[in-house]
């Protein structure tokens, strides 16, 4: 799933069960294989795999028995196959027609509010579209600004002009022109986390007044200043 949003009235354990059973619904593994599968967080909650982003103890505390891990496992297995009277399943189908990409769980008013927020977010035009800025064009501007050769920006380097150029490129592309980290990563031929580090490193030095002034000159035709 890309996203799951639930109101406070929806049981956390029910939501977790539905999400973690998805690999079984899709035929990617069996219920027995799910206990050790990396396709969902189920194996992490059972303690069969490790993760730093799932708080398994908070989930197991929902099951107030002598053996909460066993109770959780039985609870998940009891959720397959989907039952027509399962409130979670019905809410998901009603809210999003079973699309499987994202779902919102809650009463009608809560679902309507979340969908309105989502629609408003997607109707905002990104600045690189409204200002006709392409990554290739930004690349050329950075080259001119730092006197680089055509493909030097795409060459990796540490603590030199090339690395500064890549950090500057990533910062302006994402912060000023609303490109995603993934789009910048594909252009620079690196992973998303590398782009995040570039942005972070650049923001540590962008407070220098001379650099901010130079950046303003680079985009002097734009109405807004470079964000910090």
C-alpha positions as CSV (number, residue, x, y, z in Angstrom):
1,X,0.0,0.0,0.0
2,X,1.1,3.6,-0.7
3,X,-0.8,4.9,2.3
4,X,-3.3,4.1,5.0
5,X,-5.1,6.8,7.0
6,X,-7.4,5.8,9.8
7,X,-9.5,7.7,12.3
8,X,-9.0,7.1,16.0
9,X,-12.1,4.9,16.2
10,X,-10.6,2.2,14.0
11,X,-8.8,-0.5,15.9
12,X,-5.1,-0.5,15.4
13,X,-4.8,-4.3,15.5
14,X,-7.5,-4.7,12.9
15,X,-5.8,-2.3,10.5
16,X,-2.4,-4.0,11.0
17,X,-3.9,-7.4,10.3
18,X,-5.5,-6.2,7.1
19,X,-2.3,-4.6,5.8
20,X,0.0,-7.5,6.8
21,X,-2.3,-10.1,5.1
22,X,-2.0,-8.4,1.7
23,X,0.9,-10.7,0.5
24,X,-1.3,-13.7,1.2
25,X,-4.3,-12.2,-0.6
26,X,-2.1,-11.5,-3.6
27,X,-0.8,-15.1,-3.7
28,X,2.8,-14.0,-3.0
29,X,3.1,-16.3,0.0
30,X,1.1,-18.6,2.2
31,X,-0.1,-18.0,5.8
32,X,2.8,-20.2,7.1
33,X,5.3,-18.4,4.9
34,X,4.1,-15.0,6.1
35,X,5.6,-15.6,9.5
36,X,9.1,-15.3,8.0
37,X,8.3,-13.2,4.9
38,X,9.8,-9.7,4.3
39,X,6.8,-8.7,2.2
40,X,5.0,-7.2,5.3
41,X,5.7,-6.2,8.8
42,X,4.2,-9.4,10.2
43,X,7.5,-11.3,10.6
44,X,8.9,-8.3,12.5
45,X,6.1,-8.2,14.9
46,X,6.6,-11.9,15.6
47,X,10.3,-11.2,16.2
48,X,11.4,-13.4,13.3
49,X,13.0,-10.4,11.5
50,X,14.5,-7.2,12.8
51,X,13.6,-3.6,12.0
52,X,14.1,-0.2,13.6
53,X,10.9,1.4,12.2
54,X,8.3,-0.9,13.6
55,X,7.5,-0.8,17.3
56,X,6.5,-4.4,17.8
57,X,6.0,-4.1,21.5
58,X,3.4,-1.4,21.1
59,X,1.5,-3.7,18.8
60,X,1.8,-6.8,21.0
61,X,0.5,-4.7,24.0
62,X,-2.8,-4.7,22.2
63,X,-3.1,-8.4,23.1
64,X,-3.4,-8.7,26.8
65,X,-2.8,-12.4,27.3
66,X,0.0,-14.5,28.8
67,X,1.5,-15.0,25.4
68,X,0.7,-11.9,23.3
69,X,2.9,-13.0,20.4
70,X,0.9,-16.2,20.0
71,X,-2.4,-14.3,20.4
72,X,-1.3,-11.8,17.7
73,X,-0.4,-14.6,15.3
74,X,-3.7,-16.3,15.8
75,X,-5.5,-13.0,15.4
76,X,-3.8,-12.4,12.0
77,X,-4.4,-16.0,10.8
78,X,-8.1,-15.6,11.7
79,X,-8.4,-12.7,9.3
80,X,-7.8,-14.8,6.2
81,X,-9.7,-15.2,4.0
82,X,-11.5,-11.9,4.1
83,X,-15.0,-12.1,5.6
84,X,-17.8,-10.2,4.1
85,X,-18.9,-9.1,7.7
86,X,-15.4,-7.8,8.5
87,X,-15.8,-4.1,9.2
88,X,-12.3,-3.2,8.1
89,X,-12.8,-4.9,4.7
90,X,-16.2,-3.2,4.2
91,X,-14.8,0.3,5.1
92,X,-11.9,-0.1,2.7
93,X,-14.1,-1.2,-0.2
94,X,-16.6,1.5,0.4
95,X,-13.9,4.2,0.8
96,X,-11.7,3.4,-2.2
97,X,-13.5,0.8,-4.2
98,X,-10.8,-1.8,-3.3
99,X,-8.1,-0.1,-5.3
100,X,-5.4,-1.4,-3.0
101,X,-3.2,1.7,-3.5
102,X,-4.3,3.8,-0.6
103,X,-7.3,3.7,1.7
104,X,-9.0,5.8,4.4
105,X,-10.8,4.3,7.3
106,X,-13.4,6.1,9.3
107,X,-16.9,7.5,9.2
108,X,-18.3,9.3,6.1
109,X,-17.3,12.8,7.3
110,X,-13.7,11.7,8.1
111,X,-13.2,10.0,4.7
112,X,-14.6,13.1,2.9
113,X,-12.2,15.4,4.8
114,X,-9.2,13.3,4.0
115,X,-10.0,13.0,0.3
116,X,-10.5,16.8,0.1
117,X,-7.1,17.3,1.7
118,X,-5.6,14.8,-0.8
119,X,-7.2,16.4,-3.8
120,X,-6.1,19.9,-2.8
121,X,-2.5,18.7,-2.4
122,X,-2.5,17.3,-5.9
123,X,-4.1,20.3,-7.5
124,X,-1.1,22.5,-6.5
125,X,1.1,23.0,-9.6
126,X,4.7,22.4,-8.9
127,X,7.0,25.3,-9.6
128,X,9.1,23.5,-12.1
129,X,6.0,23.1,-14.2
130,X,4.6,26.6,-13.8
131,X,8.1,28.2,-14.5
132,X,9.0,25.8,-17.2
133,X,12.2,24.6,-15.5
134,X,13.7,21.3,-16.5
135,X,16.5,19.5,-14.7
136,X,18.7,19.8,-17.8
137,X,18.2,23.6,-17.8
138,X,19.0,23.8,-14.1
139,X,22.1,21.7,-14.8
140,X,23.3,24.3,-17.3
141,X,22.7,27.1,-14.9
142,X,24.8,25.4,-12.2
143,X,27.5,24.7,-14.7
144,X,27.6,28.4,-15.6
145,X,27.5,29.5,-12.0
146,X,30.4,27.3,-10.9
147,X,32.3,27.2,-14.3
148,X,32.0,23.5,-14.7
149,X,32.3,21.4,-17.9
150,X,29.2,19.8,-19.3
151,X,29.2,16.5,-17.5
152,X,31.2,17.3,-14.3
153,X,28.0,17.7,-12.3
154,X,27.3,14.0,-12.9
155,X,30.7,12.9,-11.6
156,X,30.8,12.0,-7.9
157,X,33.4,13.7,-5.7
158,X,34.0,14.5,-2.1
159,X,34.7,18.0,-0.6
160,X,35.3,19.7,-3.9
161,X,33.6,21.9,-6.4
162,X,31.8,18.9,-8.0
163,X,30.3,17.8,-4.7
164,X,29.2,21.4,-3.9
165,X,27.7,21.6,-7.3
166,X,25.6,18.4,-6.8
167,X,24.5,19.7,-3.4
168,X,23.5,23.0,-4.8
169,X,21.7,21.3,-7.7
170,X,19.8,19.0,-5.3
171,X,18.8,21.8,-3.0
172,X,17.5,24.2,-5.7
173,X,15.7,21.4,-7.6
174,X,13.8,20.2,-4.6
175,X,13.4,23.3,-2.4
176,X,12.8,25.9,-5.1
177,X,11.3,24.0,-8.1
178,X,9.5,21.2,-6.2
179,X,11.2,18.3,-8.0
180,X,11.0,15.1,-5.9
181,X,14.1,13.5,-4.4
182,X,13.5,10.5,-6.7
183,X,13.5,12.7,-9.8
184,X,16.8,14.3,-8.8
185,X,18.3,10.9,-7.9
186,X,17.5,9.5,-11.3
187,X,19.1,12.5,-13.0
188,X,22.2,12.4,-10.9
189,X,22.3,8.6,-11.1
190,X,22.3,8.1,-7.3
191,X,19.9,6.7,-4.7
192,X,17.2,8.8,-2.9
193,X,19.1,8.8,0.4
194,X,22.2,10.3,-1.4
195,X,20.0,13.2,-2.5
196,X,18.7,13.7,1.0
197,X,22.3,13.9,2.3
198,X,23.3,16.4,-0.4
199,X,20.4,18.7,0.6
200,X,21.3,18.4,4.3
201,X,24.9,19.2,3.7
202,X,24.1,22.2,1.5
203,X,21.6,23.6,4.0
204,X,24.4,23.6,6.6
205,X,26.3,26.2,4.6
206,X,23.5,28.2,2.9
207,X,23.3,30.7,5.7
208,X,26.5,32.2,4.4
209,X,25.3,35.6,3.1
210,X,27.6,35.7,0.2
211,X,26.3,32.4,-1.1
212,X,22.7,33.4,-0.7
213,X,23.4,36.6,-2.6
214,X,25.1,34.7,-5.4
215,X,22.1,32.3,-5.6
216,X,19.7,35.3,-5.9
217,X,21.7,36.5,-8.9
218,X,21.5,33.0,-10.4
219,X,17.7,33.2,-10.4
220,X,17.3,37.0,-10.5
221,X,14.4,36.6,-12.9
222,X,12.3,34.8,-10.4
223,X,9.9,36.5,-8.0
224,X,10.7,34.6,-4.8
225,X,14.0,34.2,-3.0
226,X,16.0,31.0,-2.5
227,X,14.4,29.2,0.5
228,X,16.6,28.4,3.5
